[in-house]
Structure formats: structure tokens, C-alpha cells
């Protein structure tokens, strides 16, 4: 394997898995999707190697894979809802679990924008490029997601005081 390719894959794997965990709500699925995205990078390395922003390309591939998986799962669920059993969760600290559950309850595009903006640290322009939409859409999704997260996570008693 090309040393530059190996270094790229090693450098990107952890953050990519983190983003996908936020987007999918499932660490194991995120690891599979990250691996699949890195396989795409390996298969297309001659083209990827010369890109100005390989990291953005890789995240875009990974997010497209996540969207495709979501669509497939939703179609399967509609076709046979009784076979879609909830998965067991590993014990986590209460706050972390509450935040993860709140983010997981967001619609897919809002989850994606939260992951890109606040986990990866992209600005509005960068997130819009990676999501393939205009900046206004990123701003709108961010606003709606943050409002929904605040509503879910803030204790109404704390707001009154």
C-alpha cells in the first residue's frame, strides 16, 4: 500500500467514525461506513491523491453512504416493520447518552449538519459544500436542529430561574 494512502486513512479514520456515529446514532454502523468510505478512497487513490481537499471528498463519500443506508433501512422498515427490533445500547454517562439520543432523534439532514458543524468544526460554507446544498440550507438546518436539541435537553425548571 502507498505510504501516503496509509497515512491518509490512518489520519482520517477516527474523525470520520465520530462524524458517522453522530449521523447514524450507531457506533458499529459508523465504523462499517467509515471503512467503506476508506475503501472508496483506496480504490480511487490516483484521483483522490491529487485533490485539493481529500478530507472533504472522503466525508462526502461517507455521508452519501450513510444516506443510502438510511434510505435502504427505511424501505426495509416500511416493508416489514415487525422485524426492525431496537438494538441494545451500551451503558454511557447520562449526559452523553441524553445528547446522543437527542441528536439521533433529529431528521437525517439536521444530524448531518450538527455533526459537520459542531463535531468536525466546519463553517457554514464548508458544510454546504460537503452536503451539496446552499449555505442558507445549512443555516436553516442548524437553527432547527439547535432549537430542537435545546427543547429536548434543557430542563424547563432551569429556564424559569
VENLIN-V501990 format. One record per helix or strand of 3 or more residues. SS is the DSSP state (H for helix, E for strand). FROM is the first residue (numbers start at 1). TO is the last residue. If there is no record, write none. Layout:
SS | FROM | TO
SS | FROM | TO
This chain:
H | 3 | 24
H | 27 | 43
H | 45 | 49
H | 54 | 79
H | 81 | 83
H | 94 | 104
H | 108 | 120
H | 124 | 131
H | 135 | 153
H | 156 | 160
